[in-house]
């Protein structure tokens, strides 16, 4: 064996021994597990009982960085140039090595570490964001436990932070905290000299929270994980109040409400001290938090501290939180839409609690309950989930091109994947064009006028006329308008509205424009623009006349609404584009007896199609152009199907019936409309592509 071989052998042996020592050190770091600290609510690890860590002596006159910079923002206190090391496309997070800090006055400045804080460090080091190299790190996380302000000395802990080798007045450092402040002030942010450091903390209010810089955390609840959902009991009470640390005036007001309203259950502490898993009411004991499963709504009020673990317990129990804490910044409020899962009640409106929750429909309660349970399981069920969500938010700030969109943060994933069976290109190709399928019965003049307008649309491929009149033959070929595009007439065997959705072999394009024979007011520009929008959203219904559905509290039923509103949930197929696939689905796979019911009642085929598409894709339709009115100028009211006085009532019944068959309400509401760029701007017409866009 040569000299180089010996050298390689000993170098390899050295690294193997070094790696073994590091592994044994990590195993021995926590040999005795964790001990429970009853005064903090966190499980703690006594570092005194561990093998000796590298000890750092903090001088009595050690410098302290300046107090927390309350004016910090992402663009003035965060050094973005530390990120993107060697072309990295995600943030890199460095965790300081564990050390024991002490001074002459105190044996240890960080003598205990909570299980929760250890879980945070472990989650970071096992994540894709971790780096062991501080020179390439974008964000730095101190390894001293700052979660609970009751467990450390503020001045001394501030000195420890200032001694960190890469501190630099807190630049790009992330400090975790869940229990801020101390008696008697109970500040809503941890009382440390943090300089320009970011705080991932619980209990922020709108004054202390630095928007776009800090991250609002939940107060992790050790109780919530004990809630099981194997057997769901009946929810006996409309509202449950289970907090023990609320203000006296709140308790008095709740007591007065409970005296006159048995739907409110006010739980209090039991005589057994130290047992936080019990609540009492009129000498009866209830197990907490399991009792929350018996309530529809759970009250979360401002306590001594603004952040309350009761919020997490309620979400885990499927009890809709009613948050009465003015100025509170909800956990992960930067990305989570809490209006979908929580009722926000002003503290001054506590007396109206029962009327507010009583006005919420059963369907809305079900949606909020399911949304809350999903939010808990997705973001709050473990310290690992909380930590990784925090890092994902930070990564979205630094690399916005990789940020999740609203739906990814707030929409539960579909029960079965893939949800949509349409594996389409991001944008459908233009060259195919679309097939116009015109359903007609006997309005020949209107039909001919429509055909002459349709053939002016550049992307039209073919016109397919569905003649739905069995008593009368279509006009002879000599009478039809002479047009430069293919035109074919198909006479049906039965007069059914569903004939408009049959997947005829003559439809050779992916895009179909279904249009009624009386829709003669649309221009060629509007139709061409509608097709262009469909190309961007090929799995949705894209069209012109829009409607919405609303819940009627008086009748406890769904209602079809045709008034002009800022929201839509349906686009009527009297003038709409959709993919040919939906015609196959409508004809062959419509749930229940919906298709037969539509054909029998000669109504609601458009609503049925909207239900089908929304249920499959979990997406809302797209309305295009500002046009709102669709009238047949040559038709009398008696000729129009929708002129019947019972029309609106029957369409409301359709929505109710279809929702019952589906077992849910699949329609998605959206506040969105697609308009052409520049169509209202004062530019020369030659600069605009779509000039003839009507306002009505």
Secondary structure, DSSP 8 states (H G I E B T S, - for coil): --HHHHHHHHHHHHHHHHHHHHHHHHHHHTTT--EE-TTTSSEEEEGGGSS---EEE--TT--------TT--HHHH--GGGSSGGG-SS--EEE----EEE-SS-S-SS-EEEHHHHHHHHHHHTSTTB-S-GGG-SEEE--S--SBGGGS-HHHHHHHHHTSTT-GGGTTEEEEESB---TTT--SS--S--TT-EEEEES-BTTT--TTTSEEE----TTGGG---SS-----EEEEE--SSB-HHHHHHHHHHHHH-TTEEE-B--SSTT-TTEEEETTEEEETTGGGGGEEEEEEE-BSSS--THHHHHHHHT-EEEEE-TTB--TTTTT--GGGT-EE--GGGGGGHHHHHHTS-HHHHHHHHHHHHHHIIIIISSHHHHHHHHHHHHHHHH-GGG---HHHHHS---SSS-S------SS--STT-EEEEEEESS-HHHHHHHHHHHTTSTTEEEEEEEE--SSS----GGGS---SSEEEEEE-SS--GGGGG---TT--SSEEEEEETT-----HHHHHHHHHHHHHSTTS-EES-EEEEEEETTTTEEEEE-S--S-BSEE-TTEEEEEHHHHHHHHH--STTHHHHHHHHT--HHHHHHHHHHHHH----EEESS------TT--GGG-GGGSTTHHHHHHHHHHHHHHHHTS-----B--EE--TTTTS---GGG-S-------
